[in-house]
Amino acid sequence: MKRVIIFLLIIFNNNLFSQVAVAANHTSAFLPQGLSLPLLNGYGNSAIHNDVTNIGSLNPAALENFNNIMFGFSYQYETKIDESWIADIGSKRINNWIPQSVGLVFPYKDVRFAISMHQKYNRSLLFGPIEITTAEKPDGIGEFIELEYETFIYNYSFSTSYTYKNFLYNSELSFGFRIGLNNLNEYSDLYKSWIDASVYATDISFGAIYSTPKIDNHYFKIGIFYQKKLELNYQLEVFN
């Protein structure tokens, strides 16, 4: 069991000292299974044509599609994965009572405003019961411990867009901007060493969408948008 703990501490912490609370370099364990699919909905996976629940991930200029006050939310459920990382470590989704995404749009003439929330990442590692061993009883003493490692990232954003109608020959051109506040939360209990950290970082997105005139209710849209890379850096305290 001691070798398992040492292995976990090497992976999760670059520097760790046996004091009550110390600063340490730490790399979170991010699994691909914990990343959400923020654009997935009944229409497909488009950043231009999507649902109000996903407005926090769209091209912000796509707010032009919402002509009425609209509100929506979604939930995501998944079964646990018994083997999703090295050494037969499994994982599962946590805090299932919290929506995966929420969106609210306010239109005013050619302007749109929106607020939203969605989960970028959600994962808890499953180590399984680990039996405690001692020098006298290397095969175990009959007592077991449960290790905990939970990480999730919530995004809260504000978006706005403006549409130029009759831009060229009755076409439309929309511009949009979004600013997001991201909150990473991490909790781990690795047998007498634990971490409880929360850090915030912002990101911005902006984009444009051009729509051709409608002919027999048919038209063509093309869009482009940029989203700043999200970086979350923080100093944490490791308790022993």
C-alpha positions in Angstrom: 0.0 0.0 0.0 2.9 2.4 0.8 4.2 1.9 -2.7 0.8 2.8 -4.2 0.7 6.0 -2.2 4.3 6.9 -3.2 3.3 6.2 -6.8 0.3 8.5 -6.6 2.2 11.3 -4.9 4.9 11.2 -7.6 2.2 11.5 -10.3 0.2 14.2 -8.7 2.9 16.3 -7.0 6.3 17.3 -8.3 7.4 18.6 -4.9 5.9 17.5 -1.6 7.2 18.1 1.9 6.1 16.6 5.2 5.0 19.9 6.9 1.5 21.0 7.9 0.9 23.2 4.9 3.5 24.0 2.2 3.6 25.4 -1.3 4.1 22.7 -4.0 4.2 22.3 -7.7 1.2 20.3 -8.7 -0.1 18.9 -12.0 -3.8 17.9 -12.1 -4.7 14.6 -13.6 -6.9 15.4 -16.6 -8.5 12.4 -18.4 -10.1 12.7 -21.8 -13.2 11.0 -20.4 -13.8 14.0 -18.2 -14.0 16.6 -21.0 -17.5 17.6 -22.0 -18.9 17.9 -25.5 -20.4 21.4 -25.1 -21.8 21.7 -28.7 -23.6 18.4 -28.8 -27.4 18.8 -29.1 -30.3 17.6 -31.2 -29.1 19.7 -34.2 -25.7 18.0 -34.2 -22.4 19.6 -33.2 -22.5 23.0 -34.8 -21.1 26.3 -33.4 -23.5 28.3 -35.6 -26.8 26.4 -35.4 -27.4 25.1 -31.9 -29.6 25.2 -28.8 -29.9 27.9 -26.2 -28.5 25.5 -23.5 -25.1 25.6 -25.3 -24.7 29.4 -25.9 -21.6 29.5 -23.6 -19.7 27.4 -26.2 -21.1 28.8 -29.5 -19.6 31.3 -31.9 -20.9 34.4 -30.0 -22.1 35.9 -33.2 -24.6 32.9 -33.4 -26.8 34.7 -30.8 -28.4 36.3 -33.9 -30.5 33.0 -34.2 -32.4 33.8 -31.0 -35.2 36.3 -31.6 -37.1 35.8 -28.4 -36.2 35.6 -24.7 -35.2 32.0 -24.3 -34.0 29.8 -21.5 -32.7 26.2 -21.4 -30.6 23.8 -19.4 -29.3 20.3 -19.8 -28.1 17.4 -17.7 -25.6 14.7 -18.4 -25.4 11.3 -16.9 -22.9 8.5 -17.6 -22.0 5.2 -16.0 -18.6 4.8 -14.3 -15.6 3.5 -16.2 -13.8 0.8 -14.4 -10.5 1.2 -16.4 -10.0 4.7 -17.7 -6.4 5.4 -16.8 -3.2 3.6 -15.8 -2.9 0.8 -13.2 -6.6 -0.1 -13.6 -7.7 3.3 -12.2 -11.3 4.0 -13.0 -13.3 7.2 -13.1 -16.8 8.6 -12.9 -18.8 11.8 -13.2 -19.6 13.7 -9.9 -22.1 16.3 -8.8 -24.8 14.9 -11.1 -27.4 17.2 -9.6 -25.6 20.3 -11.2 -26.7 21.0 -14.8 -24.2 20.3 -17.5 -25.2 23.6 -19.1 -27.6 26.5 -18.7 -28.3 29.4 -21.1 -30.5 32.6 -21.1 -30.8 35.0 -24.0 -32.2 38.5 -24.1 -32.8 40.0 -27.5 -33.3 43.8 -28.1 -33.7 45.0 -31.6 -30.5 44.0 -33.4 -28.6 43.3 -30.2 -28.5 40.1 -28.2 -27.3 39.5 -24.6 -26.8 36.2 -23.0 -25.6 34.6 -19.8 -24.6 31.0 -19.5 -22.9 28.3 -17.4 -21.5 24.9 -18.5 -19.1 22.3 -17.1 -15.9 22.0 -19.1 -14.5 19.1 -17.1 -15.9 16.7 -14.5 -14.1 13.6 -13.2 -13.4 11.6 -10.1 -10.7 8.9 -10.1 -11.7 5.5 -8.7 -8.8 3.7 -7.0 -10.8 1.1 -5.2 -10.2 -0.1 -1.6 -6.5 -0.3 -0.8 -5.4 -2.6 2.1 -3.1 -1.1 4.7 0.2 -2.9 5.1 3.0 -2.7 7.7 6.5 -3.9 8.0 5.3 -6.7 10.2 2.4 -7.5 8.0 3.4 -6.9 4.4 0.4 -8.8 3.1 -2.1 -6.4 4.9 -3.6 -5.9 8.3 -7.2 -6.4 7.2 -8.0 -2.6 7.1 -8.7 -0.7 3.9 -8.7 2.9 2.9 -10.4 4.8 0.1 -8.5 7.4 -1.8 -10.3 10.4 -3.3 -9.4 12.6 -6.3 -12.0 14.9 -7.8 -11.5 17.7 -10.4 -14.1 19.8 -12.2 -14.1 23.1 -14.1 -17.2 25.4 -14.3 -17.4 28.1 -16.9 -19.7 31.2 -16.4 -19.9 33.6 -19.3 -21.6 36.8 -20.7 -22.1 37.1 -24.4 -23.3 39.8 -26.7 -23.8 40.2 -30.5 -24.9 42.8 -33.0 -26.4 42.1 -36.5 -26.1 44.3 -39.5 -29.3 43.6 -41.5 -29.4 44.5 -45.2 -25.6 44.4 -45.2 -25.0 43.7 -48.8 -28.0 42.9 -51.1 -30.2 42.0 -48.1 -27.5 39.8 -46.6 -26.7 39.9 -42.9 -23.4 40.2 -41.0 -23.2 39.5 -37.2 -20.4 40.2 -34.7 -20.2 38.7 -31.3 -18.1 38.8 -28.1 -18.0 36.6 -25.0 -16.0 36.7 -21.8 -15.9 33.7 -19.5 -14.9 33.1 -15.9 -13.6 29.6 -15.3 -13.4 28.0 -11.9 -11.3 24.9 -11.4 -11.9 23.0 -8.2 -9.8 20.1 -7.0 -10.0 17.9 -4.0 -7.8 14.9 -3.2 -7.3 12.8 -0.1 -4.3 10.6 -0.6 -4.0 9.0 2.8 -2.9 11.7 5.3 -2.1 14.1 2.5 -4.9 16.2 1.0 -5.5 19.1 -1.4 -8.5 21.4 -1.5 -8.0 24.1 -4.1 -10.1 26.5 -6.1 -8.7 28.8 -8.8 -10.2 31.2 -11.3 -9.2 32.3 -14.8 -10.8 34.3 -17.6 -11.1 33.6 -21.3 -12.5 35.6 -24.2 -14.1 34.7 -27.6 -15.1 36.7 -30.5 -16.5 35.8 -33.9 -18.5 36.8 -37.0 -21.2 35.1 -39.1 -22.2 36.1 -42.7 -25.6 35.0 -44.0 -26.7 35.2 -47.6 -30.2 36.5 -48.6 -33.0 34.0 -48.2 -34.4 32.6 -51.5 -37.3 30.2 -51.1 -36.4 29.9 -47.5 -32.9 28.7 -48.4 -29.7 30.5 -47.5 -26.0 30.0 -46.8 -24.1 30.9 -43.6 -20.4 30.9 -42.9 -18.8 31.9 -39.6 -15.4 32.2 -37.9 -14.5 32.7 -34.3 -11.5 32.7 -32.0 -11.4 31.5 -28.4 -8.4 32.2 -26.1 -6.6 29.3 -24.7 -7.5 28.6 -21.1 -4.7 28.5 -18.6 -5.2 27.8 -14.9 -2.2 28.3 -12.7 -2.3 28.4 -9.0 -0.3 27.9 -5.8 -1.8 25.3 -3.5 -1.3 24.0 0.0 -0.7 20.3 0.7 -1.7 19.2 4.2 -0.2 16.3 6.0 
